[in-house]
Amino acid sequence: MEKQQEFVLRTIEERGVKFVRLWFTDVSGTLKNVALAPAEVEGAFAEGLGVDGSSIEGLTRVYEADVLLHPDPTTFQVLPWRGQVDPTARMFCDITTPDGEPAATDPRHVLRRTLNKAADKGFTFYTHPEIEFYLFKSNDSTNPIPVDEAGYFDNVPGGTATDFRRNAVRHLEDLGISVEFSHHEAGPGQNEIDLRYADALTTADNIQTFRTVVKEVAIEQGVYATFMPKPLANQPGSGMHTHMSLFEGDANAFFDPSKPHNLSTTARQFMAGILTHAPEITAVTNQYVNSYKRLWGGGEAPPFVTWGHNNTSALIRVPNYKPGKEQSVRIEYRGLDAAANPYLAYALLLAAGMKGIEEGYELPPEAEGDIAALSATERRALGYKPLPESLHRALAEMEESELVAETLGEQVFNFFLRNKLAEWNAYRNQVTPWELDSNFRIL
């Protein structure tokens, strides 16, 4: 037995763990779990745990229902919010078919497969997300009331959000997830917690854990947390700006002191790849109808395919370089929202960037100033293409994309399109309160 598995079994016994939750993610990004008795964990390590995948969103087709969950012992952690009465731990799982092949629809496998392709070229992909969310007084979606009226970086002594962030960060640190910083965001009740750099697979696991921690702490405090991209009209949406870099061994492949902004040719080609394919991958990085109200609703959301040095209105921002900090040279993708499936989103961002490197894409000129303040005529003259304006348009772009189909694989690609087209049709068929308020009495 592997040493890591032995460590897990020993820790379960020493800490009196009563339940071990096996976590995995469906294609839509929803975290799933099944609880094991401690005595069953060794068997799960050896043989996997069989579940019916056909009842889980996009996991299998009906005629190939059975899948096996294989717990990853490196992800074992005791959940801090379960207390001392019934200590509970969790492990993320890889999913296989009964014959031992990776399940084609396991989002974790989709990302790992893409990371392995980059590794074959000598690269390791690192990510660092800034995750925004809102806190409301209850889960009443008809009248969402924020827990405060504070703004960007405001200090609210004794405020709900301050206590919330402190408890959430404490839980994350207890789970081995390092936090860089946390603060109140621009919207009322809106907060941000930034996770430290890690390889992309670890980051995706950490994001799924982060969402669970935030929801659990909200329950503890009697409030409601949501990662909905745009829960309030006329207020900023919640993004998941992600800083990215490629390393070759211990060297940052994005750093070159002889180039503008210290960005290497590799970095520039990687950026060009993302910009070229951004419209095709937007259905995944922004997968809900509501996502496009954030993208096109202002509040520093970037709806145009541009890049800029320290320009928060650009889709890709290049942060300032600090002398002596070569390892920190990176790019920031600002289009991603807080509700994305991190495994699929990071797989596509990496695949697009690698395509740029492999085919030598040329980076377009840098955008300067506030892109949103330009007129449509000025943006067209500068060649600033828009991202899709709706989920329907994004799905049309995705459907024609060889890059997305190849990266996701046939089953994930087809299920995602079907699932999201159904969401769009359901949305399109409704009559909204805005329409009734605007038209009912005058038409």
Secondary structure in CASP SS format (residue, H / E / C, confidence):
PFRMAT SS
TARGET T0000
AUTHOR 0000-0000-0000
METHOD secondary structure of the structure
MODEL  1
M C 1.00
E C 1.00
K H 1.00
Q H 1.00
Q H 1.00
E H 1.00
F H 1.00
V H 1.00
L H 1.00
R H 1.00
T H 1.00
I H 1.00
E H 1.00
E H 1.00
R C 1.00
G C 1.00
V C 1.00
K C 1.00
F E 1.00
V E 1.00
R E 1.00
L E 1.00
W E 1.00
F E 1.00
T E 1.00
D C 1.00
V C 1.00
S C 1.00
G C 1.00
T C 1.00
L E 1.00
K E 1.00
N E 1.00
V E 1.00
A E 1.00
L E 1.00
A C 1.00
P H 1.00
A H 1.00
E H 1.00
V H 1.00
E H 1.00
G H 1.00
A H 1.00
F H 1.00
A H 1.00
E H 1.00
G C 1.00
L E 1.00
G E 1.00
V E 1.00
D E 1.00
G H 1.00
S H 1.00
S H 1.00
I C 1.00
E C 1.00
G C 1.00
L C 1.00
T C 1.00
R C 1.00
V H 1.00
Y H 1.00
E H 1.00
A C 1.00
D E 1.00
V E 1.00
L E 1.00
L E 1.00
H E 1.00
P E 1.00
D C 1.00
P H 1.00
T H 1.00
T H 1.00
F C 1.00
Q E 1.00
V E 1.00
L C 1.00
P H 1.00
W H 1.00
R H 1.00
G C 1.00
Q C 1.00
V C 1.00
D C 1.00
P C 1.00
T E 1.00
A E 1.00
R E 1.00
M E 1.00
F E 1.00
C E 1.00
D E 1.00
I E 1.00
T E 1.00
T C 1.00
P C 1.00
D C 1.00
G C 1.00
E C 1.00
P E 1.00
A C 1.00
A C 1.00
T C 1.00
D C 1.00
P H 1.00
R H 1.00
H H 1.00
V H 1.00
L H 1.00
R H 1.00
R H 1.00
T H 1.00
L H 1.00
N H 1.00
K H 1.00
A H 1.00
A H 1.00
D H 1.00
K C 1.00
G C 1.00
F C 1.00
T E 1.00
F E 1.00
Y E 1.00
T E 1.00
H E 1.00
P E 1.00
E E 1.00
I E 1.00
E E 1.00
F E 1.00
Y E 1.00
L E 1.00
F E 1.00
K C 1.00
S C 1.00
N C 1.00
D C 1.00
S C 1.00
T C 1.00
N C 1.00
P C 1.00
I C 1.00
P E 1.00
V C 1.00
D C 1.00
E C 1.00
A C 1.00
G C 1.00
Y C 1.00
F C 1.00
D C 1.00
N C 1.00
V C 1.00
P C 1.00
G C 1.00
G C 1.00
T H 1.00
A H 1.00
T H 1.00
D H 1.00
F H 1.00
R H 1.00
R H 1.00
N H 1.00
A H 1.00
V H 1.00
R H 1.00
H H 1.00
L H 1.00
E H 1.00
D H 1.00
L C 1.00
G C 1.00
I C 1.00
S C 1.00
V E 1.00
E E 1.00
F E 1.00
S E 1.00
H E 1.00
H E 1.00
E C 1.00
A C 1.00
G C 1.00
P C 1.00
G C 1.00
Q E 1.00
N E 1.00
E E 1.00
I E 1.00
D E 1.00
L E 1.00
R C 1.00
Y C 1.00
A E 1.00
D E 1.00
A H 1.00
L H 1.00
T H 1.00
T H 1.00
A H 1.00
D H 1.00
N H 1.00
I H 1.00
Q H 1.00
T H 1.00
F H 1.00
R H 1.00
T H 1.00
V H 1.00
V H 1.00
K H 1.00
E H 1.00
V H 1.00
A H 1.00
I H 1.00
E H 1.00
Q H 1.00
G C 1.00
V C 1.00
Y E 1.00
A E 1.00
T E 1.00
F C 1.00
M C 1.00
P C 1.00
K C 1.00
P C 1.00
L C 1.00
A C 1.00
N C 1.00
Q C 1.00
P C 1.00
G C 1.00
S C 1.00
G E 1.00
M E 1.00
H E 1.00
T E 1.00
H E 1.00
M E 1.00
S E 1.00
L E 1.00
F E 1.00
E E 1.00
G C 1.00
D C 1.00
A E 1.00
N E 1.00
A C 1.00
F C 1.00
F E 1.00
D C 1.00
P C 1.00
S C 1.00
K C 1.00
P H 1.00
H H 1.00
N H 1.00
L E 1.00
S C 1.00
T H 1.00
T H 1.00
A H 1.00
R H 1.00
Q H 1.00
F H 1.00
M H 1.00
A H 1.00
G H 1.00
I H 1.00
L H 1.00
T H 1.00
H H 1.00
A H 1.00
P H 1.00
E H 1.00
I H 1.00
T H 1.00
A H 1.00
V H 1.00
T H 1.00
N C 1.00
Q C 1.00
Y C 1.00
V C 1.00
N C 1.00
S H 1.00
Y H 1.00
K H 1.00
R H 1.00
L H 1.00
W C 1.00
G C 1.00
G C 1.00
G C 1.00
E C 1.00
A C 1.00
P C 1.00
P C 1.00
F E 1.00
V C 1.00
T C 1.00
W E 1.00
G E 1.00
H E 1.00
N C 1.00
N C 1.00
T C 1.00
S C 1.00
A C 1.00
L C 1.00
I E 1.00
R E 1.00
V E 1.00
P C 1.00
N C 1.00
Y C 1.00
K C 1.00
P C 1.00
G C 1.00
K C 1.00
E H 1.00
Q H 1.00
S H 1.00
V C 1.00
R C 1.00
I E 1.00
E E 1.00
Y E 1.00
R C 1.00
G C 1.00
L C 1.00
D E 1.00
A C 1.00
A C 1.00
A C 1.00
N C 1.00
P H 1.00
Y H 1.00
L H 1.00
A H 1.00
Y H 1.00
A H 1.00
L H 1.00
L H 1.00
L H 1.00
A H 1.00
A H 1.00
G H 1.00
M H 1.00
K H 1.00
G H 1.00
I H 1.00
E H 1.00
E C 1.00
G C 1.00
Y C 1.00
E C 1.00
L C 1.00
P C 1.00
P C 1.00
E C 1.00
A C 1.00
E C 1.00
G C 1.00
D C 1.00
I H 1.00
A H 1.00
A H 1.00
L C 1.00
S C 1.00
A H 1.00
T H 1.00
E H 1.00
R H 1.00
R H 1.00
A H 1.00
L H 1.00
G C 1.00
Y C 1.00
K C 1.00
P E 1.00
L C 1.00
P C 1.00
E C 1.00
S C 1.00
L H 1.00
H H 1.00
R H 1.00
A H 1.00
L H 1.00
A H 1.00
E H 1.00
M H 1.00
E H 1.00
E C 1.00
S C 1.00
E H 1.00
L H 1.00
V H 1.00
A H 1.00
E H 1.00
T H 1.00
L H 1.00
G C 1.00
E H 1.00
Q H 1.00
V H 1.00
F H 1.00
N H 1.00
F H 1.00
F H 1.00
L H 1.00
R H 1.00
N H 1.00
K H 1.00
L H 1.00
A H 1.00
E H 1.00
W H 1.00
N H 1.00
A H 1.00
Y H 1.00
R H 1.00
N C 1.00
Q C 1.00
V C 1.00
T C 1.00
P H 1.00
W H 1.00
E H 1.00
L H 1.00
D H 1.00
S H 1.00
N H 1.00
F C 1.00
R C 1.00
I C 1.00
L C 1.00
END
